Amino acid sequence: MRLDFPRTDIWLAVSSGPERRWRAKACAKEPWTVEWLLNDVRAGEILYDIGANVGAFSLIAARHVGASVVAFEPGYANFARLCENIQLNECAQKVAPLPLALAERAELVGFTYRTVEPGQSRHRLHDERWSAEASNSHKYVQPVATMPLDRVVSDYDLPKPHHLKIDVDGAELRVLQGARDVLRHPGLRTILIEAEASLRDAVSSLLADAGLRLRNDLRRDESGAPGYALFERC
């Protein structure tokens, strides 16, 4: 199925309702994300797509903009489809998929799925360590290994990013707490982040300490729903 991005042909393998409703229509769903990719990300720069899902925005950044992307996605169905979409669009040299959950420390924790279809979102990364007893649920709880982003960059010798996209359904503060060195790196220019309403102030404070200021509230819903914000290097 063709992604709803008119400037470049980008194709997604589709087999589920969430993929048809949301991923193939990602540009209509998040026009602010597309605008940021087109206006701020440049050819040859490094983008970390943290919470990449099946890769719609990673593929826009790689195929249209010409950026190099590291796409983080811990969900097994989404990760498999992400890899398929990278191959489908001949982006193996431009998008590196990593099946890692990022957090403030290395630990084995539970990851509860909303549903296990590819393209689904709103899964939940647990705070507590995983145990077999914790998996006694009507929803699938997958044990996942978390790692701080700073350690991932160091251990795997990744190039530091110029841009971060963070969409991790409530775990955004944990991702940032494990990325203090990355956040302070002067080469990091912008961060587009979805944040739960209850975490907005803490996210803004942590990013301010790293020298990043709020440029724009892109979608702020005072009802308490998650909102998007764009931060830039001061």
BAMI-843690 format. One line per 5 residues: number of its first residue (from 1); their letters; for each residue x, y, z of N, C-alpha, C. Coordinates in steps of 0.001 Angstrom, whole numbers. Layout:
// residues N
NUM) a) X Y Z X Y Z X Y Z  ... .
// end
This chain:
// residues 234
1) mrldf) 860 -1192 0 0 0 0 891 1236 0  522 2223 -809 1352 3422 -917 1108 4337 285  2206 4811 883 2114 5788 1961 1528 7085 1411  758 7792 2213 114 9034 1767 1087 10221 1778  2231 10018 1144 3247 11065 1014 3385 11354 -475 .
6) prtdi) 2927 12517 -958 2807 12731 -2399 4125 12958 -3127  5196 13270 -2411 6414 13711 -3098 7307 12574 -3568  7210 11424 -2928 8063 10278 -3262 7255 9002 -3082  7422 8053 -3970 6746 6761 -3823 7378 5985 -2672  6583 5747 -1637 7002 4948 -489 5900 3924 -243 .
11) wlavs) 6305 2656 -148 5338 1567 -56 5453 861 1292  4311 478 1824 4250 -257 3077 3570 -1602 2849  4183 -2658 3375 3499 -3946 3434 2379 -3830 4465  1185 -4264 4113 13 -4042 4961 -782 -5338 5085  -1084 -5710 6326 -1914 -6899 6549 -2885 -6722 7706 .
16) sgper) -2904 -5537 8331 -3728 -5351 9523 -4525 -4052 9434  -5559 -3974 10259 -6359 -2766 10339 -5569 -1540 10776  -4746 -1634 11837 -3959 -469 12232 -3025 42 11131  -2481 -862 10341 -1622 -415 9244 -2418 357 8197  -3602 -132 7884 -4433 549 6875 -4952 1886 7395 .
21) rwrak) -5393 1917 8659 -6041 3121 9197 -5036 4203 9553  -3868 3798 10094 -2967 4786 10675 -1610 4857 9989  -969 3727 9703 405 3786 9189 450 4218 7728  -453 3688 6899 -472 4093 5497 -962 5530 5338  -1599 6067 6388 -2086 7448 6377 -1361 8284 7424 .
26) acake) -99 7964 7636 677 8616 8692 837 10110 8460  922 10529 7204 1135 11950 6920 -102 12774 7259  -1282 12238 6990 -2508 12912 7380 -2679 12900 8894  -2238 11826 9527 -2365 11694 10976 -1416 12638 11710  -193 12804 11191 809 13649 11853 1457 14598 10843 .
31) pwtve) 721 15586 10344 1327 16508 9375 2482 17307 9951  2470 17555 11261 3565 18294 11889 4879 17505 11832  4793 16178 11899 6004 15366 11809 6593 15443 10414  5742 15396 9402 6213 15518 8018 6844 16890 7805  6199 17940 8303 6742 19294 8146 8119 19416 8781 .
36) wllnd) 8280 18822 9958 9590 18850 10634 10637 18103 9812  10301 16948 9306 11259 16196 8494 11690 16992 7264  10744 17663 6629 11053 18396 5403 11798 19702 5675  11515 20342 6805 12080 21665 7062 13360 21650 7885  13541 20629 8734 14685 20643 9652 15743 19590 9348 .
41) vrage) 15326 18443 8868 16279 17356 8624 16866 17517 7224  18186 17382 7122 18886 17600 5858 19518 16303 5361  19746 16272 4071 20432 15125 3467 21778 14921 4133  22092 13664 4432 23371 13329 5056 23368 13395 6564  22320 13958 7177 22269 14020 8632 21781 12695 9213 .
46) ilydi) 21926 12572 10547 21547 11351 11264 20284 11614 12065  19286 10790 11839 18033 10845 12587 17873 9550 13367  17583 9663 14666 17169 8507 15459 15651 8547 15565  14988 7518 15055 13538 7389 15133 13238 6396 16253  12917 6915 17430 12752 6097 18633 11262 5837 18833 .
51) ganvg) 10875 4598 18612 9471 4238 18528 9027 4338 17081  9741 3627 16211 9568 3782 14763 8319 3106 14232  7721 2207 15027 6577 1438 14561 6972 697 13276  6205 812 12196 6532 74 10968 7386 889 10006  7751 2121 10398 8785 2836 9664 8349 3914 8696 .
56) afsli) 7110 4381 8749 6647 5370 7770 7531 6616 7763  7815 7177 8931 8580 8415 8981 10074 8171 8744  10560 7023 9170 11948 6662 8846 12151 6627 7339  11170 6087 6630 11294 5954 5175 11203 7307 4469  10362 8212 4967 10341 9562 4403 11700 10226 4584 .
61) aarhv) 12249 10111 5793 13552 10722 6066 14637 10140 5176  14603 8846 4947 15649 8189 4168 15460 8395 2666  14269 8086 2168 14046 8099 722 13886 9509 150  13171 10349 840 12916 11677 295 13961 12706 732  14249 12738 2033 15172 13755 2550 16622 13375 2283 .
66) gasvv) 16935 12074 2337 18315 11638 2156 19098 11538 3445  18383 11472 4591 19043 11290 5885 19368 9819 6104  20260 9574 7060 20518 8217 7540 19765 8041 8850  19083 6915 9004 18154 6727 10116 18542 5502 10928  18528 5651 12258 18563 4513 13164 17165 4406 13754 .
71) afepg) 16471 3318 13461 15064 3146 13833 14957 2131 14966  14515 2586 16121 14369 1744 17309 12911 1301 17440  12690 5 17544 11328 -516 17699 11378 -1856 18427  10872 -1918 19684 10945 -3167 20449 9807 -4142 20185  8686 -3678 19664 7543 -4562 19447 7823 -5548 18330 .
76) yanfa) 7587 -6835 18577 8059 -7853 17636 7363 -7767 16286  6050 -7552 16253 5339 -7485 14971 5700 -6215 14216  5788 -5107 14930 6176 -3854 14283 7610 -3917 13769  8502 -4546 14543 9890 -4632 14101 10017 -5483 12845  9302 -6599 12815 9355 -7442 11622 8844 -6689 10402 .
81) rlcen) 7754 -5946 10556 7202 -5194 9437 8109 -4016 9064  8742 -3395 10066 9723 -2346 9790 10824 -2875 8873  11334 -4044 9184 12400 -4629 8355 11882 -4939 6953  10652 -5440 6845 10069 -5691 5525 9943 -4403 4723  9497 -3332 5374 9317 -2062 4672 10645 -1439 4247 .
86) iqlne) 11669 -1633 5036 13001 -1171 4640 13437 -1880 3370  13232 -3188 3310 13601 -3941 2107 12722 -3565 914  11434 -3414 1163 10494 -3084 94 10867 -1776 -598  11409 -827 183 11760 484 -357 13253 640 -643  13974 -483 -616 15407 -501 -941 16188 521 -110 .
91) caqkv) 15931 482 1202 16558 1437 2115 17523 769 3096  18012 -402 2763 18888 -1118 3693 20167 -353 4002  20608 509 3084 21823 1285 3303 21538 2589 4049  20254 2931 4218 19900 4228 4806 19173 4114 6141  18539 2960 6413 17791 2783 7661 18313 1552 8379 .
96) aplpl) 18801 1750 9602 19295 641 10426 18261 351 11512  17545 -781 11444 16539 -1104 12457 17167 -1804 13659  16812 -1356 14855 17319 -1973 16082 16138 -2353 16973  16046 -3633 17394 14898 -4087 18190 15110 -3847 19680  15376 -2599 20052 15715 -2266 21429 14661 -1356 22045 .
101) alaer) 14395 -1589 23329 13600 -663 24126 14566 224 24900  14446 1512 24751 15346 2443 25422 14735 2900 26744  15587 3001 27761 15133 3430 29082 16334 3979 29842  16157 4229 31129 17210 4871 31927 18251 3871 32417  17987 2581 32320 18948 1584 32782 18762 291 31995 .
106) aelvg) 19777 -567 32048 19709 -1877 31409 19004 -2841 32349  17917 -3439 31847 17110 -4287 32704 16171 -5119 31833  15693 -6218 32362 14675 -7013 31694 13325 -6634 32294  12453 -6064 31474 11159 -5598 31967 10047 -6154 31079  8822 -6008 31554 7676 -6427 30768 7261 -5362 29767 .
111) ftyrt) 6703 -5819 28658 6201 -4934 27603 4826 -5468 27227  3773 -4779 27672 2413 -5246 27465 1855 -4711 26153  1366 -5615 25323 820 -5238 24030 -652 -4862 24144  -1012 -3794 23476 -2430 -3462 23324 -3109 -4532 22478  -2549 -4803 21299 -2831 -5983 20496 -1516 -6334 19810 .
116) vepgq) -1428 -7505 19233 -165 -7931 18630 -142 -7736 17115  -1094 -6996 16556 -1077 -6731 15116 56 -5776 14752  666 -5937 13595 1611 -4931 13132 898 -3607 12901  1581 -2506 13227 1003 -1190 13075 293 -674 14305  97 -1524 15314 -569 -1102 16537 384 -259 17386 .
121) srhrl) -189 567 18259 600 1410 19161 -34 1372 20544  437 2262 21417 -29 2355 22799 258 1095 23606  1358 425 23297 1855 -642 24152 2497 -1 25388  2736 -771 26426 3230 -190 27681 4505 -886 28151  5548 -83 28343 6795 -573 28921 6689 -485 30439 .
126) hderw) 6883 -1605 31125 6723 -1643 32575 7922 -991 33276  7669 -507 34488 8743 22 35328 9474 -1101 36059  8734 -2137 36438 9302 -3198 37263 9944 -4289 36404  10843 -5043 37029 11499 -6142 36339 10474 -7183 35907  10766 -7829 34779 9876 -8854 34268 9944 -10101 35136 .
131) saeas) 8805 -10742 35289 8751 -12050 35941 7667 -12863 35255  7771 -14167 35361 6763 -15027 34751 5393 -14756 35351  5341 -14448 36648 4069 -14178 37302 3403 -12925 36731  4227 -11933 36363 3681 -10689 35822 3061 -10892 34450  3383 -11997 33812 2861 -12275 32481 1505 -12973 32513 .
136) nshky) 968 -13195 33713 -338 -13843 33851 -1419 -12805 33574  -1635 -12506 32288 -2539 -11438 31876 -3280 -11876 30626  -4446 -11250 30372 -5180 -11569 29157 -4514 -10930 27943  -3592 -9984 28173 -2809 -9403 27088 -1386 -9956 27153  -749 -10027 25988 599 -10589 25936 1597 -9629 26577 .
141) vqpva) 2373 -10145 27521 3444 -9380 28153 4763 -9991 27718  5493 -9266 26913 6764 -9744 26368 7913 -9266 27250  8842 -10137 27619 10052 -9650 28285 10954 -8962 27268  11347 -7727 27558 12241 -6994 26667 13440 -6477 27457  14570 -6405 26785 15790 -5879 27394 15883 -4388 27091 .
146) tmpld) 15871 -3575 28136 16025 -2132 27958 17506 -1759 28032  17847 -663 27364 19208 -123 27424 19137 1397 27358  20022 2102 28066 20106 3549 27902 20656 3891 26516  20133 4931 25909 20602 5327 24592 22091 5661 24607  22568 6305 25662 23993 6629 25740 24846 5369 25629 .
151) rvvsd) 24408 4312 26271 25166 3057 26225 25077 2420 24846  23913 2487 24217 23763 1939 22864 24723 2640 21911  24764 3963 21985 25651 4738 21106 27103 4352 21349  27480 4216 22626 28860 3889 22967 29212 2445 22617  28373 1493 23029 28685 79 22838 28710 -312 21366 .
156) ydlpk) 27817 279 20576 27697 -113 19169 28319 907 18224  28992 1898 18795 29728 2893 17999 28824 3534 16943  27651 3968 17368 26727 4622 16456 27108 6093 16278  26857 6647 15100 27062 8092 14929 26033 8846 15759  26465 9919 16405 25532 10695 17225 24512 11401 16325 .
161) phhlk) 23296 11538 16804 22231 12075 15959 22243 13598 15870  21745 14084 14740 21430 15511 14595 19994 15790 15015  19165 14742 14957 17741 14891 15259 17233 13639 15955  16285 13828 16865 15597 12723 17527 14100 12855 17305  13466 11747 16967 12014 11648 16996 11680 10607 18055 .
166) idvdg) 10891 11001 19050 10596 10123 20181 9087 9979 20312  8603 8758 20137 7175 8459 20238 7058 7087 20884  7047 7075 22221 7189 5812 22955 6070 5576 23965  4959 6265 23793 3726 5939 24516 3898 5875 26030  4405 6957 26608 4505 7060 28053 5871 6796 28631 .
171) aelrv) 6808 6283 27834 8159 5997 28325 9149 7089 27936  8648 8258 27492 9549 9283 26960 10530 9825 28002  10100 10018 29234 11022 10514 30248 12117 9489 30531  11786 8223 30503 12776 7169 30726 13805 7151 29588  13347 7347 28362 14273 7424 27227 15233 8585 27420 .
176) lqgar) 14718 9755 27789 15554 10944 27951 16536 10787 29114  16106 10145 30188 16995 9964 31338 18178 9058 31010  18016 8205 30017 19114 7341 29588 19913 7914 28435  19672 9184 28104 20297 9789 26918 20941 11131 27237  21434 11312 28449 21928 12625 28857 23136 13072 28034 .
181) dvlrh) 24033 12156 27695 25187 12531 26871 24754 12892 25446  23855 12112 24887 23345 12401 23540 22651 13754 23518  21852 14045 24549 21118 15299 24581 22041 16509 24679  23175 16358 25346 24089 17484 25519 25050 17660 24340  25062 16705 23435 25992 16806 22310 25605 17996 21428 .
186) pglrt) 26556 18889 21133 26203 20104 20384 25690 19849 18985  25975 18668 18428 25489 18361 17096 24002 18035 17040  23400 17754 18184 21962 17486 18220 21221 18806 18085  20445 18954 17009 19802 20235 16714 18337 20289 17098  17574 19217 16865 16147 19248 17172 15675 17917 17738 .
191) iliea) 14585 18005 18498 13899 16824 19022 12401 17028 18831  11772 16100 18153 10309 16061 18072 9852 14943 18991  9018 15286 19970 8663 14300 20983 7170 14329 21259  6588 13136 21364 5235 12997 21894 5370 12768 23388  4629 13543 24179 4745 13434 25629 3373 13319 26260 .
196) easlr) 3249 12410 27215 2044 12340 28024 1873 13659 28784  626 14067 28974 355 15351 29623 1015 15441 30997  1011 14350 31736 1566 14356 33092 3090 14481 33101  3736 14263 31956 5197 14282 31884 5744 15525 31187  4872 16407 30706 5340 17533 29898 6337 18414 30634 .
201) davss) 6024 18769 31880 6904 19674 32619 8251 19019 32879  8253 17741 33249 9513 17049 33521 10343 16908 32252  9694 16613 31126 10397 16517 29845 11018 17855 29480  10250 18924 29594 10758 20261 29245 11928 20650 30132  11855 20332 31422 12929 20673 32351 14203 19907 32022 .
206) llada) 14079 18621 31754 15255 17809 31427 15910 18302 30136  15107 18639 29143 15668 19115 27880 16275 20501 28038  15681 21344 28866 16254 22667 29125 17632 22532 29762  17788 21593 30686 19092 21359 31320 20142 20929 30303  19697 20319 29193 20619 19876 28146 20839 20947 27075 .
211) glrlr) 20259 22136 27267 20457 23223 26317 19476 23245 25172  18305 22647 25371 17284 22590 24331 16043 23342 24793  15510 24173 23936 14348 24988 24290 13160 24612 23417  11973 24876 23950 10753 24604 23207 10609 25599 22060  10490 25083 20851 10203 25938 19700 8706 26049 19460 .
216) ndlrr) 8004 24899 19592 6605 24904 19210 5864 23753 19862  4690 24054 20426 3737 23013 20814 2955 22664 19562  3171 21484 19030 2588 21130 17747 1180 20584 17880  911 19889 18953 -451 19457 19258 -536 19286 20749  -1240 20217 21377 -1383 20152 22830 -2866 20084 23168 .
221) desga) -3276 18966 23691 -4681 18725 24010 -4851 18862 25521  -5555 19903 25938 -5696 20161 27369 -6573 19127 28068  -7177 18215 27309 -7984 17163 27932 -7118 16133 28644  -5807 16208 28421 -4907 15249 29057 -4336 14232 28109  -4724 14279 26832 -4168 13356 25835 -2711 13714 25556 .
226) pgyal) -1920 12748 25066 -531 13071 24723 -459 14176 23676  562 15010 23797 776 16083 22835 2152 15986 22232  2382 16708 21148 3673 16738 20469 4327 18093 20667  5638 18104 20803 6368 19347 20959 7701 19236 20212  8154 20379 19704 9419 20450 18978 10391 21301 19781 .
231) ferc) 11550 20704 20099 12607 21396 20829 13801 21594 19907  14573 22669 20155 15748 22963 19358 16896 23396 20258  18102 23265 19727 19301 23691 20463 19271 25202 20660  19515 25650 21894 19512 27085 22178 20690 27781 21475 .
// end
